[in-house]
Amino acid sequence: MQVINVIDRRHDFIGPWDTEPLVYENLIAGDVGRTVIYRDYGRAEAGTLSSWKNGIVFARYSKGDTAAGADPSDLVFGVTAILFSHAVYSVAVDAAK
């Protein structure tokens, strides 16, 4: 699935992302650091998954270290950001940090 007009303050980017489902029960330690997309009422914002607890997923949505919590049903994993129909960067960017 693709989500359009995603605001990504971490990389000063606004554009579409290819995504995959985020299932809370399937989260593993290796998911920390992955990109998540928060979707709510016509807006979407990219962040970096930092932790989860008691049914809430926490992610950083800016270059800082403050995380915000969200219901997992409002989140998907961001797989690839797309610019002009070309892959700009992917999950590998998150791994390089």
C-alpha positions in Angstrom: 0.0 0.0 0.0 1.2 3.5 -0.7 0.6 6.5 1.6 0.9 9.9 0.0 1.9 13.3 1.4 3.9 11.9 4.3 5.6 14.6 6.3 9.1 13.4 7.3 10.8 15.9 9.6 13.7 13.6 10.2 14.9 14.0 6.5 13.0 17.3 5.5 11.0 15.3 3.0 7.3 15.3 2.0 6.1 12.7 -0.3 4.7 9.2 -0.8 5.9 6.0 0.9 5.4 2.4 0.2 4.2 0.7 3.4 3.5 -2.6 5.0 1.2 -3.5 7.9 2.4 -3.0 11.5 1.0 -5.7 13.8 1.6 -5.0 17.4 1.7 -8.7 18.4 4.5 -9.3 15.9 6.9 -6.5 16.9 10.4 -7.7 17.7 13.5 -6.0 19.0 14.8 -5.8 15.5 11.9 -3.4 14.6 13.3 -0.7 16.8 14.8 1.9 14.4 12.4 1.1 11.5 10.3 3.9 9.9 6.7 4.0 10.9 4.0 6.2 9.3 1.3 7.7 11.6 -2.0 8.1 9.7 -4.8 10.1 11.2 -7.6 12.3 9.7 -6.0 12.9 6.3 -2.5 13.5 7.5 0.5 11.2 7.7 3.9 11.6 9.4 7.0 9.5 9.3 8.9 8.6 12.5 11.4 6.1 13.9 10.0 3.3 16.1 11.7 3.6 19.5 9.7 1.2 21.7 6.3 -0.3 22.6 4.5 -1.1 25.8 1.0 -1.9 27.0 -0.5 -1.7 23.5 1.1 1.7 22.6 3.9 2.1 20.0 6.4 5.0 20.6 8.2 6.8 17.7 10.3 9.8 17.2 8.9 12.1 14.5 11.7 14.7 14.4 15.5 14.9 14.6 15.2 15.0 18.4 14.9 12.2 20.9 11.4 12.8 22.3 9.0 10.0 21.4 5.2 10.1 21.0 2.9 7.2 21.6 0.2 6.0 19.2 -2.3 3.2 18.8 -0.8 0.5 16.6 -3.9 0.7 14.3 -2.9 4.2 13.3 0.6 3.1 12.2 2.2 1.2 9.3 5.8 0.5 8.6 7.4 2.8 6.0 9.3 0.6 3.5 10.5 3.1 0.8 10.1 6.8 0.3 9.3 7.7 -3.3 10.2 10.9 -5.2 9.2 11.4 -8.8 8.5 7.7 -9.1 12.0 6.8 -8.1 13.1 5.2 -4.8 15.0 7.9 -2.9 15.9 6.0 0.2 14.6 2.9 1.9 14.9 1.0 5.2 18.7 0.9 4.6 18.8 4.6 5.5 17.4 3.9 8.9 19.9 1.0 9.3 22.8 3.4 8.5 22.1 5.6 11.4 
